C-alpha cells in the first residue's frame, strides 16, 4: 500500500481532534487507535475521527 501524504487540511483537522481528545485526557489513546486504523487502510481524517469517537464519545 502506498504511503499516504498528509495535506494541510488533514493536519489541522487531526490537531483539532487531538486537542479535544487531550481535554478528555485521552490524546495518546486516540493517537494509538488512529495509527492502528491507518494500518488497516483508513485515511488520516477518517482514522482520527473514528478513534476519537471510539474513545471520547
FILUMVEX-922619 format. One line per 8 residues: number of its first residue (from 1); their letters; for each residue x, y, z of N, C-alpha, C. Coordinates in steps of 0.02 Angstrom, whole numbers, plus 32768, in hexadecimal, padded with zeros to 4 digits. Each point is the difference from the previous one (the first is absolute). Layout:
NUM	a	X,Y,Z,X,Y,Z,X,Y,Z; ...;
***
This chain:
1	xxxxxxxx	802B,7FC5,8000,7FD5,803B,8000,802D,803E,8000; 7FF4,8031,7FD4,8029,803C,7FFE,7FF6,802A,803F; 8035,8022,8013,7FFD,802A,803B,7FD3,803D,7FF3; 7FD7,8010,8031,7FD4,803A,7FF9,8029,8040,800A; 7FEA,8034,7FDE,801E,8042,8009,7FCC,802C,8021; 8013,801D,8039,7FD1,802A,8025,8002,8047,7FE4; 7FC4,801B,7FF1,7FFD,8045,7FE9,7FF1,802D,803C; 8001,8041,7FF5,7FF7,8030,8037,7FBC,7FF8,8021;
9	xxxxxxxx	7FCB,7FF5,7FD9,7FBD,7FF7,801E,7FFE,7FC3,802D; 801F,7FC9,7FEA,8004,7FC4,802B,8024,8010,8041; 8038,8022,7FFA,8029,8010,803A,7FD8,802A,8033; 7FDE,8033,7FE7,7FD9,802C,802C,7FC7,7FDB,8021; 7FDE,7FD5,7FDA,7FC9,7FD9,801C,8019,7FD1,8036; 8038,7FDF,7FF3,801C,7FD1,8031,8016,8025,803F; 801E,803A,7FF8,8014,8027,803B,7FC3,8015,8029; 7FC9,8012,7FE0,7FC3,8010,8025,7FE5,7FC3,8025;
17	xxxxxxxx	8000,7FC7,7FDE,7FE8,7FC2,8020,802B,7FEF,803C; 8042,8005,7FF8,802D,7FEF,8037,7FFB,8032,803A; 7FF4,803F,7FF1,7FF6,8031,8035,7FC1,7FF0,8028; 7FCC,7FED,7FDD,7FC1,7FEE,8022,800A,7FC0,8029; 8023,7FCF,7FE4,800E,7FC2,8024,8029,800E,803E; 802F,802F,7FFA,8029,8013,8039,7FD6,801C,8039; 7FCA,8023,7FEF,7FD3,801C,8032,7FE0,7FC7,8029; 7FF7,7FC7,7FE1,7FE5,7FC5,8022,8038,7FD7,8022;
25	xxxxxxxx	803E,8013,7FF5,8038,7FDB,801B,800E,7FC0,7FD8; 7FEC,8000,7FC0,8004,7FC3,7FD7,8027,800B,7FBF; 802B,8030,7FFE,8025,800F,7FC2,8028,7FC3,7FE8; 8026,7FE2,802D,802B,7FC7,7FED,7FD6,7FC6,7FE6; 7FC8,7FF2,8022,7FD6,7FC9,7FEB,7FE2,800B,7FBB; 7FEA,803D,7FF4,7FE3,8011,7FBF,8036,7FFA,7FCA; 803A,8019,800E,8036,7FFE,7FCF,8014,7FB7,7FF0; 8005,7FD7,8033,8012,7FBA,7FF6,7FCA,7FDB,7FD8;
33	xxxxxxxx	7FC1,800D,8011,7FC8,7FDF,7FDD,7FFF,8017,7FB7; 800A,8040,7FF4,8001,801A,7FBB,8038,7FE0,7FD8; 803A,7FF6,801E,8038,7FE0,7FDD,7FED,7FB9,7FEC; 7FDE,7FDC,802C,7FE9,7FBC,7FEF,7FD0,8002,7FC5; 7FD2,8030,8001,7FCF,8006,7FCA,8021,8012,7FBE; 8032,802A,8002,8023,8012,7FC2,8025,7FC4,7FE3; 801A,7FD4,802B,8021,7FC3,7FE9,7FCD,7FD2,7FDD; 7FC0,8006,8014,7FCB,7FD9,7FE0,7FE9,801F,7FBE;
41	xxxxxxxx	8019,803C,7FF0,7FF1,801E,7FC0,7FD5,803F,8002; 7FED,8017,803B,7FD9,803E,8004,802D,803C,7FF5; 7FE3,8036,7FE4,8028,803D,7FF7,8007,8023,8043; 802B,8033,8002,800E,8023,803F,7FC1,801A,8023; 7FD9,8027,7FDC,7FC6,801F,801F,7FCE,7FCD,801A; 7FF2,7FCE,7FD7,7FD0,7FCC,8015,801B,7FDA,803D; 803F,7FEF,8000,801D,7FDA,8037,7FFD,8027,8041; 8012,8040,7FFF,7FFF,8027,803D,7FB9,800F,8017;
49	xxxxxxxx	7FD3,800A,7FD2,7FBA,800C,8013,7FE3,7FC1,8020; 800C,7FC6,7FE2,7FE6,7FC2,801B,8020,7FF2,8045; 8040,800C,8007,8022,7FF5,803F,7FE4,802E,8036; 7FF5,803F,7FF0,7FE4,802E,8030,7FBB,7FE9,8016; 7FD7,7FED,7FCF,7FBC,7FE9,8011,8001,7FC0,802A; 8031,7FD6,7FF5,8007,7FC2,8027,8012,800F,8048; 802E,802E,800B,801A,800D,8043,7FDD,8037,8026; 7FE5,8031,7FDE,7FEA,803D,8023,7FB5,800C,7FFF;
57	x	7FDB,7FDB,7FD9,7FB8,800D,7FFD,7FD9,7FCB,8024;
***
